[in-house]
């Protein structure tokens, strides 16, 4: 659909023409008419499909420049995501100088932010859940806003911001408020739990499965001569010449080690994980968007929602335990109908993860790294294993205990070894039970809040 059909205000149309945006994506075509008609929405669509414009354009189109109060709030789970959405809004400012937008995130003095916002009188505030709640408690934001947006909603819940979300919704208890929740992976049950907050809400999404993306090719790279994963990765790097490539690891420790090793091989590479300071992360993103680096080593911090320019290749150096995080990783490429390539480095311990992803309709192309250093397509036989009740880290602890005790043969060593292993397994079972109880309490809180909300509506 031609974007002009929706008849946005002239300054917005001029901006879209300048940015070269002429047509709506599938999710925009479904969602925008509802939001422009002041309907609350739950939007679920793959990464890179243009969900941000589903709330950005209606907010800009309905801003009242004669009103000197906050009219729209956009809430995100991390500072990086908040900065990114803030930048998207800021791109429109040069087409209307009356537009005022404020960024409210942590690691900045709250009193200074309050003074800046009061002086600036922004129409739109974009920030993290904790900081937005602090602004509410400090009476910086009034109840009479028109748009309340939660982006990356499932991540907000996963990171434990349920109480903040609950309090924010209670503060903005207005039937006229347009409420929008967006996510790439919000599943049906979570959508149902959120709908009692969103009120009379319409759920829209693309029909395409979140597990399939025709624009991305999935490759599994392996070696026949038992090379370690790092050597396989280096062999892959020698065969590709990406415009920009992100290499994902599962832990900060792995990211640091991999970064140092690749830097020693004169790879033009940057590093990103949550232990970096705010200033360091801001500098990295600025240099990435300037094209300063060809490679980036990152933990899954960068896999959620962040839109880094020009990513044509994604490499997984180890697969995450939760399959959905793999989809978030590869979602950094193949965006907005562009093609992308995903590589996974095989290390012999991820067979079941590969099989599990295959069952979700992901088609793998198996690439053998030859002794000569080239890549050839050759099938790999994956081993189906019984379901592991313990994670890899726990199994490694048990193997270490067995290894230590087998070297020190003393009277009663087997009994002591069994006791140590029992304690590890018991601790793991307790962690599992605690997590289950925590999830049950979270669900109970949701249902209690729903009943409280229903009682308030009756009275």
N, C-alpha and C positions, 0 to 999 in steps of 0.2 A: 504494500500500500504506500502511495506517495504521502510523505509526511505533511504536505501542505493541506491535505484533506481535513486535518484536525483544526486548522485555522488558529494557530497560536498568534499571540501578539506580534506585531511587526518586528520589534527588536529581537525577539527570540527567533523568528524566521530568518532574519538577517544573520544571526549568529550560526544557525544550523547550516545555512548556505555557505558561510565562510568556512565552517568545519568540513564541508563536503558531505553532510548527512542529508540524504534525499528520500530514503525509504525506511519504513518501520521494520524492525525485526518481528519475528513471529510472536514473541511474548509481549512486545510493545503494542502490537496490533490488537492483542486481546485485552491488555490491562489498561492502556491509556484512556479509552472511552469511558470506562468505569470511574477512574480517578477524576477525570475531568468533570464527571457528573456527580462528584462528591460522594462516591461510594467507597467504603472501607474494603481493603483487599488483603488476601494472603497470596503472595506471588511465589511460585516455585518454578525454577528453570535452571538449566545448566549454566555453569560459569561461562562468561564471555558472550552471553546472548543479549546483553543490553538492559539488564534489570534496573540499573541506576537511573536511566532516563524515564523509567515508568513512574518514578516519584519526583525526579528533578524537574522535568518539564512542566507538570501540573502545578508544582509549588511556585515556580517562576511565573507561570501564566496567571496565577491568582494573587500574587503579591499586591497589596495595597500600599503604594508609596507615600500616601498621605497619612498613613497610620504609623506612629512612632513606637511600636511595641513588637515583641517577638511574635511571629505568625506561624513559624514552622520549626520543628525540632527533628533532627535526624540523629539516631543513636546507633553506634557501632561497637563491636566488642574490643577492638584494639586501637591504639594511637595511630598506627600505620594506616589502617583502614579509614579512620576518621580524617587523616590528612589527605588521603587519596580522594575521598568524596568531597572534601572541602575544596580541593584543587579543581574538581569537575565543576563545582558551582562557580568558583572564581573565574573560570574561563569565559563566563557570560558577562562578567562585570564590565569589561571594556565596551560592551554594547549597550549598557545602561548604567551610568555612573551613580544613579540613586540606589542601586542595589548594594545592600550591606550584609555581610556574612561574617559570623564569628566562629572561631574554633575553640572548643573547650575540652582539653585533655589533661591527663595527669602530668606529673613532673614539672608543673608550672605552678607558681604561687597562686593559691586560690583567691586571695585578696586582690592581687594585681589583676587577675582575670575578671573579677567582679567589677573593678573600677573601669577596666577597658570596655567591657560590655555595656556598662551604664553610660559611659561617655559616647560610645559608638552608636548605641540604639539599633542593633541589627534586626533585620526582619527574619533572618534565618540563623539558627545556632546548630552546629554540627559537633558532636562530641561523644565521649565514652559514657557508659551508663552511670558509673560512680560520680563522675564530674557533673553530669547533668543533674543528678539528684542533689548534689551539693549546692548547685545554683538555685534549685527549687527551694531548698531549706533556707537559703540566704535571701529569699524573696526577690531574686533577680528576674525570674520568669513568672509571668502571671498565668492564670488558668485559661485565659481566653485566647488560645492558639487555634489555628485551623488545620494544621497537619502534624501528625506524630508518626514518625517512621522508625521502624526497627529493621536494620539491614544485617544480613548474616545472623538471622534469628536463632538458628540451631546452635551456632557457636556461642552466642550470648548465654544460652541455657547450659551448654556443655561446660563453659568456663565458670559457672556458678553465680551468674548475675540474676538469678530468679527473684531474690528479695528486692533488688533495685528495680527490676521491671515491674514487680507487683506494686511497689510504692509509687512509681511514676504513673502507672495506669490509674491508681486510686486518686492521685492529685488531679489528673486531667479527666475528670468524670463528666464528660459533656456529650450529649447526643448528637451535637453538630460537628464534633471533631472527626476529621477523616483520618483513619488509622490504617497504616500499611505495614505489613511484615514481609520481608523478602529473604529468600535463601535459595541456594542451589540444591540443597539436600533435605529440606524439611519434609519428614515423612508424614504419612497420613495421621498417625496417632498424635504426634506433636502438634500438627495443625489443628486437630480437634481440641486439644488442651488449650491452645492459644485463642481459639475463636471466642471463648467466653469473655476474654478481655477485649477483643476487637469488635464485639457486638454483632450487629447484622452484617456479617462479612461474607464476601464472595471469594471463593478460592479459584485462582486461575493458574494455569501452568501449560507448558508445552507437552505435547503427547509423546515426545521422544523420551526414552528411558535415560536416566542420569548415568547409566553404565555404558552407554554407547555414544560415540561421537564419530561420525563418518569422516571428519576432517583430520583425525589423529590416527597414526599408524603405530601399533604397539610392537616393540621388538624385545626379545630376550637374548642377551649376548652372553655366550659361554665359551669355555676353552676345554679342549680334550686332555691337555697335559697337566691338569690339576694346578693351574696357575691360581695365585691368590686374587681376590676381587680387585685389588688395586692395580695389578698388572693387566687384568682384563680391561679395567677402566682406561688405563693409559693406551692400550691397544685400540680401544674404541675412539679415543680422542685423536689418535693419529689418522683415523679414517674419516673423520668428519671435520667440517669447517663451518661451524654455525655462525649465524649473525649474532645470536646471543643464546647461551645455554645455561639452564639452571640444573645443578646437581644436588639432589635432595638426600640428606642422611636422616637417620632416626633419632640421633642424640647430638647434643652440643659437643660432647667429647669427640665423637666421630667426625663432626664438621670441622672442629679445630685441627684434628690430626690430618684429615684429608686436605684441608686448606694449606697447611704447612708443607705437605709432601708435593702437592701440585705447584706451589709457589717455588719450591726448590727445583722444579723442572721447567721453570721460566714460563709457566702458563699465566696468561693475563687474566687474573682471577680476583674476585672479592669474596668476603665472608659476611654472612648474616645469621644471627640468632638472637634470642631474647636477652642474653646477658650483656650485649653491647649497650652502651649508653645511648640515650635519646639523640644526642648530638652525633654520635658515630653512625647510628642508623639513618638519620636525616642526610648526612654527608654521602653515605653509600647510595641511597636512592637518588640523590641529585646526580652523582657521577654515573649511575646506571642509565638514567634517562638521557644523559649527555653522550652515551655510547663509549664511555671510558674503558669498560671491561667487556671481554668476550665471554667469560664464564663467571658464575656465581655459585658458591657452595652455601647451602642454606638448610636449616631445619624446617619443619612444617609450619613455622611462623609465617613463611612467605607463601604458603600454599593456599591460604584462605583469603579469597576475595581480592588480593592485591593484583593490580594490573600493571605489570612491568613491560615496558615497550619492547617490541621486536623479538619476543621469545619464540624461536622456531624449533628448539630442541629441549626436551626435559629428560634428565637421567636420574633414575632411582638407584642409589648406592645402598641397597638394602630396602626391603619392602616394609611398610608400616603394618602393625598387627590388625588395625581396623581398615578394611578394604576401602571405605569411603574416602580415607585420607589419600589413597592412591589416585582417586578421581580428582580430588582437589589439586594434587600435584600436577597431573597432566593437563588440568584446566588452565594452567598458565600459558599454554600454547594452543593453537587451533582455535583462536578466539575470533568472533565476528566473521565466521565463514572462511577464515584463513586456514591453510593447511599447517600441520605440525607433526613432529615425530617424537615418540617416547621410547626411551631405551631403559631396560632394567638389567643391572649387572647380576649374573647368576653366581651364587656361591655354594650351592649344594644343600642349603638349609631352608630354601623358600619354596620347595616343590608344592606343598599343600596350599600356600598362598597363591601360587600361579594357577593351580587347578581350581581353587575357589573363585578366582577372578574369571577364569574361563567359563565357569558355570553361569556367570553373570553376563555372558555373551561378548566378552572381550576376546578378540581374535589375536593370537600371538604369532609373530613371525620369528622363527628361531635362527639366530645368526651365530655361526661358529667362527671364533678367532683362530685363524690358522697359524702354524709355526712361522710362516713367512710374514705374518702381521696383517693379512687381509681378512675380509669378512665374506663368508659364503653362507648361503641358506642351507641349513641341514637340520632335520628334525631332532629333537632331544627327548629322550625317554624320561618322563618324570615319575618319581616313586610316590605311590599313594601310601600314606601312613595313617595309623590309627590317630584319632583325635587326641591331641596333647592336652591334658588337664592342667599342666604347669607351663608357664611361659619359658622362653629361652633363657632368660636371666636366672630363674630359679633352677632350671635344669643344669646350668653351668655351675652354680653353687654346689649342687649335689655331686657333679663330676669332680669338682675340685676337692671335696671332702674325701671321696673315694680314692682319688689319686694320692693325697697326702697320707691317708691311713694305710694304703697298700705298700708304701715305702717304709713306714715305721711299724714293723711287726712287733707288737707288744702283747702281753697277756690281756685278753678282754678287749682287743682293739675293734673286733667286729661288732660287739655289743655297743661300744661307745659310738661307732660309726653309724649304726642303725638309729641310735638315740638322736644324734645330730641331724640326720636326714629327716627323722620324724618331726623334730622341732621346726625345721624349714617348711615341710609340707603343712604342718599344723598352722604355722604363721600365715602361709599362703591361703589356707582355707578360711582363716579368720578375716583376712583382707577381703576375700570374695564375699563373705557373709556381711561384713560392714558395708561394702559397696552396694549389696542388694538392699540392705536396710535403708541406706541413704537414698536410693532410688525410690523405695516405697514411701519414705517420708516426703520426698519431693512431690510425688504424685498425690499424697494426702494433702500437702499444702495447696496444690493446684485445685483439688476438689473443694477444700475448705474455702478457698478464695472465691471459687465459683458460686458456692452456696451463699456466701456472704454478699456477693454481688447481686445475686438473684433476690435476696431478702431486701436489699436496699432499693432495688427497682420496684418491688411490691409496695414498699412504704413511701 
